[in-house]
Amino acid sequence: MPFLGLLVVGLLGWALYTGRIRPAQLLPILLTLGGAFIALRGQWIIGLLVLGAGVTWYRGMTWRLFGSRAKQTDEYALSAARWLLGVSVQDDSERIRARHRQLISDNHPDRGGNDERARELNQARDLLLKDLANKSK
């Protein structure tokens, strides 16, 4: 059981470090995991109530952050651009450019790629490089 706990903590730490989850999402995830642990230990009613509260909290947060009615903030646009290019928050401009070159070579319209996809990749690269330039000022 301690190994499983360390594995969960390690995975959550990795997800936070790479930007796959936001720090605000950590508490509902931990509440959900705690509810599952309580339910598995034999206290079904309390465990399921805690698990349900954690899932409801997380889903409500997800709907607010990523729902169709949610306003796209700068942070959301940066996260989407990082996801599209496959880079993390810690990557520098050389890594962003290298990843863009790799993806654009596969998706360039002259090589049978999609115009829309190439445009999205170029916009993502420009947005991330602009953000890095603003942070270095």
N, C-alpha and C positions, 0 to 999 in steps of 0.2 A: 504493500500500500504506500509506503514512503516513496518508492520509485515512481509510482503513478503521480503522486503529488509533485515531485520534482519535475517530472515530464510536463505536467500541465503548467507549472510556473515557468519552465524554460520556454515552452511554446508561446505563452502569453508575453513573455519578455521579448522574444524574437518578433512577434507580431507588432508590438509597440515600437521596437527599434527600427523595423523596416517600414513602418507607417501603414501597415495593413489594418490596424485598428487604431482608433483615437483614444487618448487617455480618458475622455469622458465616457467611453463605452466599457471601460474596465470594470466599474462597479456593478453594472447589471450582469456582466458576464460572470463575475465572481459570485454574485448572489444566485444566479442560475446553477452554477457548479456546486455551490454550497447546498442548495435545495436538492440536487440530485444525490449528493453524498448523504444527506440526512435521510432521504427516501431509501437509499440502498442499505442504510444501517438499521432499517426496520421501523422507523417512525414515518409511515406512509403519508398520513394526513398532513402533518407539519411539513414534511419534505415536499410534497406536491404543491402545497400552498406557497411555500417559499420559491419553488421552481417556477410556478405560474406567475408570481409577482416579478421575478427576474426576467422571464420571457416577455411579459407585458411591458415592462419598463424598457427593455432593449428594443422591442418592436416599435414602441412609440417614439423612441429616440431615433431609430432608423428611418421611420416615416418622416419625421421632422427634418432630419439631415439629408436624406436622399430621396424623399418622395417627389412625385411629379409636381406638386404644388410648392415645393421648397425652392426658395430663391437661390440661384447659383452664386455662391460667394467666391471670392478670390481663392480661398483655401480649397474649396471644392474643385474649382477649375484646375488648380495646381495638382491636386490628387488625381484627377482624371487624366491630366497630361502625363503624370508619372506612370500611371497604370498603363496608358496607351503605349508609351515608349519602353516600359519595363525597367524603369530606373527607380532608385530609392531617394529618400530625402538627403542622404549623405553623399550622393554622387556629385562629382564636379562637372564642369562644362565639357572637359574632354570626353568623359564617359557618356554624357548626354549626346554629344555630337557623334561619337562612334556608334552608339546604339541607333541613332537616327539614320546614319549612313547605311547601317546593316538592314534596317527595316525598309528604307526607301528603295534600296536596290531590289528588294523583292516586290515592292508595290508600285514602282514607277509606271506611269501610263505608257511610256515608250516600250516597256518590256512586258506588256500585257496586263499590267496592274490596273487598279481602280483609281480614277481621278479623285473621287471623294476621299478615299483612304489616304492618298498621298497628300491631299490638302490638310487633312486632320493631323497627319504626322508632322507636317511643316509647322502648323499652328502650335502643336504641343511643344516642339523644339523651341520655337520662338518665345513662347510663354515661359518655359523653364529657364532659358538663358536670360531673359529679361528679369525674372525674379532673382536669379543669382547675381546679376549686375546690381540690382537694387539693394540686395543684402550686403554686398561688398562696399557700398558707399558709406 
